Each structure stands twice: as structure tokens, then as C-alpha cells.
């Protein structure tokens, strides 16, 4: 019956991306009512205003959220947040550094396959795939998409009943 809603916005009247934060509201009754909104991750990472974010509530109760940071205009790292206490607190892991002075308009993906959680993201015109390590809540086995591409973007994941994973992207 837990429902999690995430979004990003400035906590103050300041308008730059470096001041944006990831916010969350939680419902424990299937979405009939929600607790008050709160900043999910208080670190000064900023949040890219144009990049897509993704969230997943895993079968074991762990809540995951991915977003692109935006500090000092050029730091566009991808972050993975995780909460093992149903959204009360979040741990953040910088899973992919990207130093670029532009909004990259990227996206990410999260999916559960069996007991494992997998993620995909874009960095430096390449897409990556990895498994979320259940003990560290960081990404293990960061794997770039095979072959070569000019500008790989918008990764997506799908999993079937046999646990086979499909990793796709646009070029």
C-alpha cells in the first residue's frame, strides 16, 4: 500500500539548478492520503531541470530514485538514491560523473528482475547498464552498451518472466 511521489524543485526563491532538490511525498494507504512533502536528499547536488528522473519501489521494500545533478553549471553526475526504511531517509551514490557545461536532456531507467534491481543511464554520449548492489546500494558492473555509436541517449530496460533483460537506447 505504499505509494511514493518524487519531483524536483527549488526549496527557496532561488532559480538556478544548483539549488534544486529532490522532493518526496509518501502514502501508506494506497494513495488515499499523503504525508507532507519533504526533501528526499538534502545534499547540495542540485538537480538538472530538463533531465528525466526515475523511481522504483522494489519487492523487498527498498525505494530507489535516479536523477541528474547540476552543480556549478558543469557537474552533471548521475545519482542513485536508496531508502531501506520506506522513504524516511535516503542514501545517495554518485554513480557516473559527467563534466559538461550544458543541460544534456538525458534519462535513466530502473527495473526489478527477480531479486535484483537494474539501472541504465547516459553519460558522455554513451549509455550504461548496471546491477544495484543490495549491500552498498551502489551500482556494480557498470557496462557500456556494445559497439560504437555517435550519440547514445534515452536508455530503457525490460525484463521477462525468465529474468532475461532487454537494454535498448536511441542513437
Secondary structure, DSSP 8 states (H G I E B T S, - for coil): --EEEEEEEESSS--SGGGEEEEEEEESSTTSS----EEEE-SS----SSS--EEEE-TTS-EEEEEE--BTTTB--EEEEEESSTTSS-EEEEEE--B-SS-----EEEEEETTEEEEEEEETTEEEEEEE-TTT-SEEEEEE-SS--SS-EEEEEEE-TT--EEEEEE-
